[in-house]
Structures are given as C-alpha cells and as structure tokens.
Amino acid sequence: MQLIVFCGIQATGKSTFYQQHFFHSHVRISLDLLRTRNREQRLLQLCLETQMRCVIDNTNPTRAERARYIEPARQAGFSITGYFFQAPITEALVRNQQRPAERQVPEVGLRATRNRLELPRYAEGFDALYFVRPAVNHTFDISPWQDEV
C-alpha cells in the first residue's frame, strides 16, 4: 500500500513522470482530470479503502495541501513517498508554452504557485522523499532527498 505525492510548480514534468514510472501500477489522482475536490477526495478514499496504490498528481505546493492526502493515508497504513519536481521558473514557462493551448497555465498561475512553494520535509509524514529534475528527451534525474538539519 503506497501513496505517492508529487510536489512542484506546473510544467515541471509531473504527469509525464507519472506516465513513465507509475502508469501501470498506481491510480492517478489529479484535480486536472477530476475537476472538483469532492471527486478527488472520493477517489482517494476509495483507493485507501481498497488498498490501491495511488499517485497524487497535483502541484501540492504547501505542507497544508499535502497533509490532506498524507494524514488519511498514514491512518490507513500506507507508506508515503514524495517527489519534489524542481525546475527554474524560466524553464517551466518555456515548457508551458510548448503545451497545447488548452493545457497551458497562465504565467501568473505558475508564478503564484512558485511563490507559495514550501519544500517537503520528512516531518510531514513521508517515509521517502526524492528530488526530481527534468532532463533531456523527456527523461528525469532523480536523487534522494536530503532534509536540512
């Protein structure tokens, strides 16, 4: 039983990473797809009740936003892994412009998310944390997270 929580501004590769690494093993829970918090919460609850592995594919920029997933998953006995997607805002803006028009996020939205971004910490309830950087040809560099002491 595993809950994976993605964290990072828009256009840093979270959904692509999901497709490459978790598509065949984990349910994807995404506000972009589900459109409402109610639907998102219901799908999360179903995954927890049925002990289905899942990925939260949202920006999750703050500790409080991540807690809405971590706390119930912890109570359900899930292990919790976080992936922090890091990229300079300039790179995210370029990738955002390369998306189809209907999937582009307004620049003000990317900047607002970046301004709210709080680095994840093990103290939030994570069992494992990873740092992810977009690399060439839609690949990623992944390294273990090092909490600051």
C-alpha positions as a Markdown table, in Angstrom:
| # | Residue | x | y | z |
|---|---|---|---|---|
| 1 | Met | 0.0 | 0.0 | 0.0 |
| 2 | Gln | 1.7 | 3.1 | -1.2 |
| 3 | Leu | 0.7 | 6.8 | -1.6 |
| 4 | Ile | 2.9 | 8.9 | -3.8 |
| 5 | Val | 2.6 | 12.7 | -3.5 |
| 6 | Phe | 4.0 | 14.9 | -6.3 |
| 7 | Cys | 5.0 | 18.5 | -5.4 |
| 8 | Gly | 6.1 | 21.2 | -7.7 |
| 9 | Ile | 5.0 | 24.1 | -9.9 |
| 10 | Gln | 3.1 | 23.5 | -13.1 |
| 11 | Ala | 5.0 | 22.4 | -16.3 |
| 12 | Thr | 7.9 | 20.6 | -14.4 |
| 13 | Gly | 7.0 | 17.1 | -15.8 |
| 14 | Lys | 4.8 | 15.6 | -13.0 |
| 15 | Ser | 2.3 | 14.0 | -15.4 |
| 16 | Thr | 5.0 | 12.8 | -17.8 |
| 17 | Phe | 6.9 | 11.3 | -14.8 |
| 18 | Tyr | 3.7 | 9.5 | -13.7 |
| 19 | Gln | 3.2 | 8.1 | -17.2 |
| 20 | Gln | 6.8 | 6.8 | -17.4 |
| 21 | His | 7.1 | 5.4 | -13.8 |
| 22 | Phe | 3.7 | 4.6 | -12.4 |
| 23 | Phe | 1.1 | 4.3 | -15.1 |
| 24 | His | 0.9 | 0.5 | -14.9 |
| 25 | Ser | 1.0 | 0.3 | -11.1 |
| 26 | His | -0.7 | 3.2 | -9.5 |
| 27 | Val | -4.1 | 5.0 | -9.8 |
| 28 | Arg | -3.6 | 8.7 | -10.8 |
| 29 | Ile | -5.5 | 11.2 | -8.7 |
| 30 | Ser | -5.4 | 14.6 | -10.4 |
| 31 | Leu | -7.5 | 17.7 | -10.0 |
| 32 | Asp | -6.9 | 18.5 | -13.6 |
| 33 | Leu | -8.8 | 15.3 | -14.5 |
| 34 | Leu | -11.3 | 15.1 | -11.7 |
| 35 | Arg | -12.1 | 18.9 | -11.7 |
| 36 | Thr | -13.5 | 19.0 | -8.1 |
| 37 | Arg | -12.1 | 18.4 | -4.6 |
| 38 | Asn | -15.1 | 16.2 | -3.9 |
| 39 | Arg | -14.4 | 13.8 | -6.7 |
| 40 | Glu | -10.7 | 13.9 | -5.8 |
| 41 | Gln | -11.5 | 13.1 | -2.1 |
| 42 | Arg | -13.9 | 10.3 | -3.1 |
| 43 | Leu | -11.3 | 8.6 | -5.3 |
| 44 | Leu | -8.6 | 8.9 | -2.7 |
| 45 | Gln | -10.9 | 7.4 | -0.1 |
| 46 | Leu | -11.7 | 4.5 | -2.5 |
| 47 | Cys | -8.0 | 3.9 | -3.0 |
| 48 | Leu | -7.4 | 3.9 | 0.7 |
| 49 | Glu | -10.3 | 1.6 | 1.5 |
| 50 | Thr | -9.3 | -0.9 | -1.3 |
| 51 | Gln | -5.6 | -0.6 | -0.5 |
| 52 | Met | -4.9 | 0.5 | -4.1 |
| 53 | Arg | -1.5 | 2.2 | -4.8 |
| 54 | Cys | -2.0 | 5.8 | -6.0 |
| 55 | Val | -0.3 | 8.9 | -7.0 |
| 56 | Ile | -1.4 | 12.5 | -6.2 |
| 57 | Asp | -0.5 | 14.3 | -9.4 |
| 58 | Asn | -1.1 | 17.9 | -8.3 |
| 59 | Thr | 1.2 | 20.9 | -7.5 |
| 60 | Asn | 0.8 | 20.4 | -3.7 |
| 61 | Pro | 2.9 | 23.4 | -3.0 |
| 62 | Thr | 2.3 | 23.7 | 0.7 |
| 63 | Arg | 2.5 | 21.4 | 3.7 |
| 64 | Ala | -1.2 | 22.0 | 4.4 |
| 65 | Glu | -2.2 | 20.9 | 0.9 |
| 66 | Arg | 0.0 | 17.8 | 1.2 |
| 67 | Ala | -1.5 | 17.0 | 4.6 |
| 68 | Arg | -5.0 | 16.4 | 3.1 |
| 69 | Tyr | -3.5 | 13.2 | 1.5 |
| 70 | Ile | -0.8 | 12.2 | 3.9 |
| 71 | Glu | -2.8 | 12.1 | 7.1 |
| 72 | Pro | -5.6 | 9.8 | 5.9 |
| 73 | Ala | -3.1 | 7.6 | 4.0 |
| 74 | Arg | -1.0 | 7.3 | 7.2 |
| 75 | Gln | -4.1 | 6.3 | 9.2 |
| 76 | Ala | -4.9 | 3.7 | 6.5 |
| 77 | Gly | -1.5 | 2.1 | 6.9 |
| 78 | Phe | 0.0 | 3.3 | 3.6 |
| 79 | Ser | 3.7 | 4.1 | 3.1 |
| 80 | Ile | 4.1 | 7.6 | 1.8 |
| 81 | Thr | 6.7 | 8.7 | -0.8 |
| 82 | Gly | 7.1 | 12.3 | -2.0 |
| 83 | Tyr | 8.7 | 13.5 | -5.3 |
| 84 | Phe | 9.6 | 17.2 | -5.4 |
| 85 | Phe | 9.9 | 18.4 | -9.0 |
| 86 | Gln | 12.4 | 21.3 | -9.3 |
| 87 | Ala | 12.9 | 23.5 | -12.3 |
| 88 | Pro | 13.6 | 27.2 | -12.7 |
| 89 | Ile | 10.5 | 29.2 | -13.5 |
| 90 | Thr | 12.0 | 30.2 | -16.8 |
| 91 | Glu | 12.2 | 26.5 | -17.9 |
| 92 | Ala | 8.7 | 25.8 | -16.6 |
| 93 | Leu | 7.4 | 28.8 | -18.6 |
| 94 | Val | 9.0 | 27.5 | -21.8 |
| 95 | Arg | 7.6 | 24.0 | -21.3 |
| 96 | Asn | 4.2 | 25.5 | -20.6 |
| 97 | Gln | 4.3 | 27.4 | -23.9 |
| 98 | Gln | 5.0 | 24.1 | -25.7 |
| 99 | Arg | 1.8 | 22.5 | -24.3 |
| 100 | Pro | -1.4 | 22.6 | -26.4 |
| 101 | Ala | -3.2 | 25.9 | -25.8 |
| 102 | Glu | -6.0 | 24.2 | -23.8 |
| 103 | Arg | -3.4 | 22.8 | -21.3 |
| 104 | Gln | -1.4 | 25.9 | -20.8 |
| 105 | Val | -1.4 | 27.6 | -17.4 |
| 106 | Pro | -1.4 | 31.4 | -17.3 |
| 107 | Glu | 2.0 | 32.7 | -16.4 |
| 108 | Val | 0.6 | 34.4 | -13.3 |
| 109 | Gly | -0.6 | 30.9 | -12.1 |
| 110 | Leu | 2.9 | 29.4 | -12.4 |
| 111 | Arg | 4.4 | 32.3 | -10.6 |
| 112 | Ala | 1.8 | 32.2 | -7.8 |
| 113 | Thr | 2.4 | 28.5 | -7.2 |
| 114 | Arg | 6.1 | 29.1 | -7.1 |
| 115 | Asn | 5.6 | 31.9 | -4.5 |
| 116 | Arg | 3.6 | 29.5 | -2.3 |
| 117 | Leu | 6.0 | 26.6 | -2.7 |
| 118 | Glu | 7.2 | 25.0 | 0.6 |
| 119 | Leu | 9.8 | 22.3 | 0.4 |
| 120 | Pro | 8.6 | 19.0 | 1.6 |
| 121 | Arg | 10.1 | 17.5 | 4.8 |
| 122 | Tyr | 10.1 | 14.0 | 6.3 |
| 123 | Ala | 8.4 | 15.5 | 9.4 |
| 124 | Glu | 5.2 | 15.8 | 7.3 |
| 125 | Gly | 4.9 | 12.1 | 7.4 |
| 126 | Phe | 6.9 | 11.0 | 4.3 |
| 127 | Asp | 8.7 | 7.6 | 4.5 |
| 128 | Ala | 10.8 | 8.5 | 1.5 |
| 129 | Leu | 11.5 | 11.7 | -0.5 |
| 130 | Tyr | 13.1 | 12.3 | -3.9 |
| 131 | Phe | 14.3 | 15.3 | -5.8 |
| 132 | Val | 13.3 | 15.2 | -9.5 |
| 133 | Arg | 14.8 | 17.4 | -12.2 |
| 134 | Pro | 13.7 | 17.4 | -15.8 |
| 135 | Ala | 16.5 | 16.2 | -18.2 |
| 136 | Val | 16.8 | 15.9 | -21.9 |
| 137 | Asn | 14.4 | 14.0 | -24.1 |
| 138 | His | 11.6 | 13.8 | -21.5 |
| 139 | Thr | 13.7 | 12.0 | -19.0 |
| 140 | Phe | 14.4 | 12.8 | -15.4 |
| 141 | Asp | 17.2 | 13.0 | -12.9 |
| 142 | Ile | 16.1 | 11.5 | -9.6 |
| 143 | Ser | 18.1 | 11.7 | -6.4 |
| 144 | Pro | 17.3 | 11.0 | -2.7 |
| 145 | Trp | 16.1 | 14.0 | -0.7 |
| 146 | Gln | 18.3 | 15.5 | 2.0 |
| 147 | Asp | 16.4 | 17.3 | 4.7 |
| 148 | Glu | 18.2 | 20.3 | 6.0 |
| 149 | Val | 19.3 | 19.9 | 9.6 |
